[in-house]
């Protein structure tokens, strides 16, 4: 049995860094070398044969990972396998082989560096040889790819493994998440005309953004953030709308932090992305309860968004935050929450502020027999602000509109836009022709209503904090600072 002491002894006896990468000149070496796939299988067998009972019973994932990496090192040091690089007539040196095996066995193969890279927001694979990433809001071809379908399917299985779902011809579409909490949608090769699997992995930042960072990138101005921060402080329900990847959840997380620590907040997401727990002196100081829902088509659990939303109404919430409203039942529950004295924040996909209200109305009427004009009036009474967030062609994410919902006339919502982004021009790279910058300015175009001003005062907000937004914008225009 190989012991940890034996592994360390092997490590001390070999000077691996001195062995350079070797160009293959002899066909005999190629013929006798292993492929990386074969080396992975042999290494996995080696790990199984040399891991003791204590390793098998170890519950700490961190400790199991550490021992597994040591056993991978020991396999290379002891066996010294000659392994050919995929598609290149060149062999790995042993140090590179150790890292390649660790990537394949303990990580995500060619995706490992992309998943670790915090600047990459999304990874998309349209087949084993067509891998793309989204970085700084722009798509580009990824430098690495899979060896073949089998290799890609093995990595997909690792990506979705924590969710205990399997991608098969009978279950060719899977929504899951990685152990890091990233969202994954994968499809089986059987539904592809090219017989290739595919997936999209959407990441979320593990680092908390602060308002100053978003002002620096001109997502919004200082005055805009002042207004945005007053919305949750004054118990004014809001919806953040925009397209996929526009930064809706990030903006909501920023605003929810402005809610009083004494206000009970319940959030429901799939997966859970917002980091809302506040700690002082190692003690939790805010009343936050977070749930993670399962997809509606998951028969293994009743914890769907709608069911958790309904249950949350019985848990004394001050605020309820469903991650995104999608189904008619979820829209109906959101309106019910507002009508029973709860405040809510959420996101949904729409092309603008007015379109968001109509989306709410259309979805709600699918489960309600109310007249459209009455339903719209109730919705416009529940939703106080609509914030529109967009990802522009240069990759930047901006709040392009903040609108107050004033009410409804018949079947038309009455809205007052307070801020908007005014695009002026775009600049393209003269060589690549890609858009590198959208030129434009945020500007105030309206004032908040008397009713909202009264709500802010009742919430304990001093009048001088919202005085600017209570007055009509000057005709000369106001200069927004960032």
C-alpha positions in Angstrom: 0.0 0.0 0.0 1.3 3.4 -1.0 1.5 5.8 2.0 1.8 9.5 2.2 5.3 9.1 3.5 6.1 7.0 0.5 4.7 9.7 -1.7 7.0 12.3 -0.1 9.9 10.0 -0.5 9.2 9.7 -4.2 8.9 13.4 -4.4 12.3 13.9 -2.9 14.0 11.3 -5.1 13.0 12.9 -8.5 14.1 16.1 -10.0 11.2 16.6 -12.4 11.8 20.2 -13.3 14.9 19.3 -15.2 13.1 17.2 -17.7 12.2 19.5 -20.6 9.4 19.1 -23.1 10.7 16.7 -25.8 9.9 16.9 -29.5 9.2 13.4 -30.8 11.6 12.3 -33.5 11.1 8.6 -33.2 8.0 6.9 -34.4 8.6 4.2 -31.8 8.0 6.7 -29.0 4.7 7.7 -30.6 3.6 4.1 -31.0 4.4 3.3 -27.4 3.1 6.5 -25.8 -0.3 6.9 -24.1 -3.0 9.3 -25.0 -4.1 11.7 -22.2 -7.4 9.8 -22.0 -5.6 6.6 -21.4 -3.3 8.2 -18.8 -6.4 9.6 -17.0 -7.9 6.1 -16.8 -4.7 4.5 -15.6 -4.2 7.3 -13.0 -7.7 6.8 -11.7 -7.1 3.1 -11.4 -3.8 3.9 -9.5 -5.7 6.2 -7.1 -8.3 3.5 -6.5 -5.7 0.9 -5.8 -3.5 3.0 -3.5 -6.1 4.9 -1.5 -6.7 3.5 1.9 -9.9 3.1 3.9 -9.3 6.3 5.7 -9.3 8.2 2.4 -12.6 6.5 1.3 -14.2 7.5 4.6 -12.9 11.1 4.6 -15.8 13.5 4.4 -13.9 16.7 3.9 -13.8 17.5 0.2 -10.8 19.7 0.8 -8.8 16.9 2.4 -9.9 14.3 -0.3 -8.8 16.7 -3.0 -5.4 17.2 -1.3 -4.8 13.5 -1.1 -6.0 12.9 -4.6 -3.5 15.4 -5.9 -0.7 13.8 -4.0 -1.7 10.4 -5.5 -1.6 11.9 -9.0 1.9 13.2 -8.3 2.9 9.7 -7.0 1.5 8.1 -10.2 3.7 10.2 -12.4 6.7 9.9 -10.2 6.4 6.1 -9.8 5.2 5.1 -13.3 6.8 7.8 -15.4 4.3 7.4 -18.2 5.1 8.7 -21.7 2.0 10.6 -22.7 1.4 12.3 -26.1 -0.2 15.7 -26.2 -3.6 15.8 -27.9 -3.3 16.3 -31.7 0.4 17.2 -31.4 3.4 14.9 -32.0 5.0 16.0 -28.8 5.0 14.4 -25.3 4.3 15.9 -22.0 7.1 16.5 -19.6 6.2 15.0 -16.2 5.5 18.4 -14.5 3.1 19.3 -17.2 1.6 15.9 -17.1 0.9 16.2 -13.4 -1.0 19.5 -14.0 -2.9 18.0 -17.0 -4.0 15.0 -14.9 -5.0 17.2 -12.0 -7.1 19.4 -14.4 -8.8 16.3 -15.8 -9.4 14.4 -12.6 -9.9 17.0 -9.9 -11.0 20.0 -12.1 -12.7 20.6 -15.4 -10.0 19.8 -18.0 -9.6 22.6 -20.6 -12.2 24.7 -18.8 -10.3 24.9 -15.5 -8.5 28.2 -16.2 -11.7 29.8 -17.6 -13.7 28.8 -14.6 -11.0 30.2 -12.3 -10.7 33.5 -14.2 -13.0 36.0 -12.5 -13.0 38.2 -15.6 -14.9 35.6 -17.6 -18.6 35.7 -17.1 -19.8 32.9 -19.4 -18.5 29.8 -21.1 -20.3 28.3 -24.1 -19.4 25.2 -26.0 -21.2 24.4 -29.3 -19.3 21.1 -29.6 -15.9 19.8 -28.6 -14.0 22.1 -30.9 -16.1 25.3 -30.7 -15.7 26.9 -27.2 -16.4 30.6 -26.6 -16.2 32.8 -23.6 -17.7 36.1 -22.6 -15.2 38.5 -21.0 -15.8 42.1 -20.1 -19.1 41.9 -21.8 -17.8 40.6 -25.2 -17.7 37.2 -26.7 -14.4 35.7 -28.0 -13.1 32.3 -29.1 -11.5 30.4 -26.2 -7.9 29.2 -26.7 -8.6 25.7 -25.5 -11.1 23.0 -26.5 -12.0 19.4 -25.9 -10.3 16.4 -27.6 -13.6 14.8 -28.7 -17.2 14.1 -27.8 -16.2 11.6 -25.0 -13.9 14.1 -23.4 -16.5 16.9 -23.5 -19.2 14.6 -22.1 -17.0 13.5 -19.3 -16.4 17.2 -18.3 -20.1 18.0 -18.6 -20.8 15.1 -16.2 -18.4 16.7 -13.7 -20.0 20.1 -14.2 -23.5 18.9 -13.4 -22.6 16.1 -11.0 -23.4 18.0 -7.8 -27.0 18.4 -9.0 -27.4 14.6 -9.2 -28.8 14.8 -12.8 -27.6 13.0 -15.8 -27.4 14.0 -19.5 -28.7 11.0 -21.5 -30.7 10.5 -24.8 -33.8 10.0 -22.6 -33.0 13.2 -20.7 -31.3 15.3 -23.4 -31.7 18.7 -21.8 -30.4 19.5 -18.3 -30.5 22.6 -16.1 -28.1 22.2 -13.2 -25.3 23.9 -11.3 -21.6 23.3 -10.6 -20.3 22.8 -7.1 -19.3 26.5 -7.2 -22.9 27.4 -7.7 -22.6 28.4 -11.4 -25.6 27.8 -13.7 -25.2 25.1 -16.4 -27.5 24.2 -19.3 -26.4 21.2 -21.2 -27.8 19.3 -24.2 -27.0 15.7 -25.4 -25.4 15.0 -28.7 -28.5 13.0 -29.7 -30.5 16.2 -30.4 -27.7 17.8 -32.5 -27.6 17.5 -36.3 -23.8 17.2 -35.9 -24.0 14.6 -33.1 -22.2 16.9 -30.7 -23.0 17.9 -27.1 -23.3 21.5 -26.0 -23.5 23.6 -22.9 -23.6 27.1 -21.5 -22.1 27.9 -18.1 -23.0 31.2 -16.5 -20.8 32.4 -13.7 -21.4 35.0 -11.1 -18.7 37.1 -9.4 -17.5 35.9 -6.0 -16.4 39.4 -5.2 -18.8 42.0 -3.9 -19.1 45.0 -6.1 -19.4 48.4 -4.5 -21.2 51.4 -5.9 -18.0 53.3 -6.5 -16.8 50.6 -8.9 -20.0 50.8 -10.9 -19.8 54.6 -11.0 -16.2 54.3 -12.3 -17.5 52.3 -15.3 -20.4 54.7 -15.7 -23.1 52.2 -15.0 -24.8 55.0 -13.2 -24.0 58.5 -11.9 -23.6 59.6 -8.2 -27.0 61.2 -8.2 -28.6 58.2 -9.8 -27.2 55.9 -7.1 -28.5 58.3 -4.4 -32.0 57.9 -5.9 -31.6 54.2 -6.3 -30.5 53.7 -2.7 -33.5 55.7 -1.5 -36.0 53.3 -3.1 -35.4 50.3 -0.8 -34.9 52.6 2.2 -38.4 54.0 1.7 -40.1 50.6 1.3 -40.8 51.2 -2.4 -41.2 47.9 -4.4 -39.2 47.8 -7.6 -38.5 45.6 -10.6 -35.1 45.5 -12.4 -35.6 44.7 -16.1 -33.3 44.0 -19.0 -31.8 41.3 -21.2 -29.8 38.2 -20.3 -26.4 39.1 -18.8 -27.2 42.8 -18.4 -26.4 42.8 -14.7 -29.9 42.8 -13.2 -29.0 40.5 -10.2 -25.8 42.4 -9.5 -27.7 45.7 -9.3 -30.4 44.2 -7.1 -27.8 42.9 -4.7 -26.4 46.4 -4.4 -29.8 47.9 -3.7 -30.9 45.2 -1.2 -27.9 46.1 1.0 -29.6 49.5 1.5 -32.6 47.9 3.2 -32.6 48.3 7.0 -30.9 45.5 8.9 -34.0 45.3 11.1 -36.3 44.5 8.1 -36.8 40.8 7.5 -35.8 39.8 3.9 -36.6 36.5 2.3 -35.1 35.7 -1.1 -35.7 32.8 -3.5 -33.3 32.2 -6.3 -32.1 29.4 -8.6 -29.2 29.3 -8.1 -28.7 31.5 -5.1 -26.4 34.4 -6.2 -27.0 37.4 -3.9 -24.8 37.7 -0.9 -26.9 39.5 1.7 -25.7 38.3 5.1 -24.0 41.1 7.1 -21.6 40.2 9.9 -20.2 42.4 12.6 -17.7 40.9 15.1 -18.5 37.5 13.6 -22.2 37.9 14.4 -25.0 38.0 11.8 -26.7 41.4 12.2 -29.4 41.4 9.6 -32.6 39.3 9.4 -32.2 37.5 6.0 -33.5 34.1 5.0 -32.4 32.8 1.6 -33.9 29.9 -0.3 -32.8 28.1 -3.4 -35.6 26.8 -5.7 -35.6 23.8 -8.0 -36.8 24.1 -11.7 -40.5 23.7 -12.2 -40.0 20.4 -14.1 -38.0 18.8 -11.2 -40.2 16.1 -9.7 -37.7 15.4 -6.9 -38.8 18.3 -4.8 -41.8 20.6 -4.3 -39.5 23.6 -3.6 -40.2 25.5 -6.8 -40.1 29.3 -7.0 -43.8 29.6 -6.8 -44.2 27.2 -3.8 -41.4 28.8 -1.9 -42.8 32.3 -2.7 -46.2 31.3 -1.3 -44.6 29.7 1.8 -42.5 32.9 2.3 -45.7 34.9 2.8 -46.3 32.9 6.0 -42.8 33.6 7.4 -43.3 37.2 8.4 -41.3 38.9 5.7 -41.0 42.6 5.3 -39.4 42.2 1.9 -39.6 39.2 -0.5 -37.1 38.9 -3.3 -37.9 36.2 -6.0 -34.8 36.1 -8.2 -36.8 36.3 -11.4 -40.5 36.2 -12.2 -41.2 33.7 -15.0 -44.4 31.8 -14.7 -48.0 33.3 -14.4 -48.3 31.8 -10.9 -45.2 33.7 -9.8 -46.5 37.0 -11.1 -49.8 36.3 -9.3 -48.1 35.6 -6.0 -46.0 38.8 -6.3 -49.1 40.8 -6.7 -50.7 38.9 -3.8 -47.7 39.7 -1.7 -48.0 43.4 -2.4 -51.7 43.4 -1.7 -51.1 41.8 1.7 -48.6 44.4 3.0 -45.3 43.0 1.8 -42.7 44.7 -0.3 -40.9 43.0 -3.1 -38.0 43.3 -5.5 -37.4 41.1 -8.5 -36.0 40.9 -12.0 -37.6 40.1 -15.3 -36.8 40.2 -19.0 -38.3 43.1 -20.9 -37.3 45.7 -23.5 -38.1 48.7 -21.4 -40.0 50.1 -18.4 -43.5 50.2 -19.9 -42.9 46.8 -21.5 -42.1 45.4 -18.1 -45.5 46.4 -16.8 -47.3 44.9 -19.8 -45.3 41.7 -19.3 -46.5 41.6 -15.7 -50.0 42.2 -16.8 -50.0 39.6 -19.6 -48.6 36.9 -17.3 -50.9 37.7 -14.4 -54.0 37.6 -16.7 -53.2 34.0 -17.7 -54.2 32.9 -14.1 -56.8 35.6 -13.3 -60.3 36.4 -14.5 -60.0 40.1 -13.5 -60.7 42.8 -16.1 -57.5 43.9 -17.7 -57.9 47.5 -16.5 -58.5 46.5 -12.9 -55.5 44.1 -13.0 -53.3 46.8 -14.5 -54.4 49.3 -11.8 -53.4 46.8 -9.1 -50.1 46.1 -10.7 -49.3 49.8 -11.0 -50.2 50.2 -7.3 -47.8 47.4 -6.3 -44.8 48.3 -8.4 -43.4 51.7 -7.5 -40.2 51.8 -9.7 -38.9 50.1 -12.8 -35.1 50.1 -13.3 -33.9 49.3 -16.8 -30.4 47.8 -17.2 -28.8 47.1 -20.5 -25.6 45.6 -21.8 -24.3 47.8 -24.7 -22.4 46.8 -27.8 -19.1 47.8 -26.2 -19.7 45.3 -23.4 -20.5 47.9 -20.7 -23.5 47.5 -18.5 -25.5 50.6 -17.7 -28.7 51.7 -16.0 -30.4 53.3 -19.0 -33.7 54.3 -17.3 -35.2 54.8 -13.8 -39.0 55.3 -13.9 -41.6 55.8 -11.3 -44.9 54.1 -11.7 -47.7 56.6 -11.0 -50.8 54.5 -11.8 -52.9 53.5 -14.8 -55.5 55.0 -17.1 -57.8 52.3 -18.5 -55.2 49.8 -20.0 -52.2 52.2 -20.1 -49.7 52.5 -17.3 -48.7 56.0 -16.2 -45.0 56.4 -15.8 -42.6 59.2 -15.1 -39.0 58.6 -16.2 -36.6 60.2 -13.8 -33.3 59.3 -15.4 -32.3 58.0 -18.8 -29.1 57.3 -20.8 -28.7 59.4 -23.9 -26.5 57.6 -26.5 -24.6 60.0 -28.8 -22.2 57.9 -30.9 -20.1 54.7 -31.1 -16.4 54.2 -31.8 -15.1 51.1 -33.7 -11.7 49.7 -33.8 -10.3 50.6 -37.2 -8.7 47.2 -37.7 -11.1 44.7 -36.2 -14.2 46.9 -36.8 -15.5 45.9 -33.3 -17.3 48.4 -31.2 -14.9 49.6 -28.5 -16.9 52.4 -26.9 -20.5 53.7 -26.8 -20.4 57.5 -26.1 -23.3 58.9 -24.2 -24.5 60.6 -21.0 -26.9 60.0 -18.2 -29.3 62.8 -17.6 -32.2 63.6 -15.3 -35.5 64.1 -17.3 -38.1 64.1 -14.6 -39.0 64.4 -10.9 -40.4 62.0 -8.3 -44.1 62.4 -7.3 -45.4 64.1 -4.3 -46.7 60.8 -3.0 -43.2 59.2 -3.2 -41.7 62.3 -1.4 -44.2 61.7 1.4 -43.3 58.0 1.6 -39.6 58.9 1.9 -40.3 61.3 4.8 -42.5 58.7 6.6 -39.6 56.2 6.2 -37.3 58.7 8.1 -35.4 60.1 5.1 -34.5 63.7 5.5 -36.0 66.0 2.8 -32.6 67.3 1.8 -31.5 63.8 0.7 -34.2 63.7 -2.1 -34.7 67.5 -2.7 -32.9 67.3 -6.0 -35.2 64.6 -7.4 -38.3 66.5 -6.2 -37.7 69.4 -8.5 -38.0 69.5 -12.3 -34.7 69.2 -14.1 -33.3 72.6 -15.2 -33.6 73.5 -18.9 -29.8 74.1 -19.1 -29.2 70.5 -18.1 -27.4 69.0 -15.0 -23.9 67.6 -15.2 -23.8 64.1 -13.8 -20.7 63.1 -11.9 -19.3 59.6 -11.6 
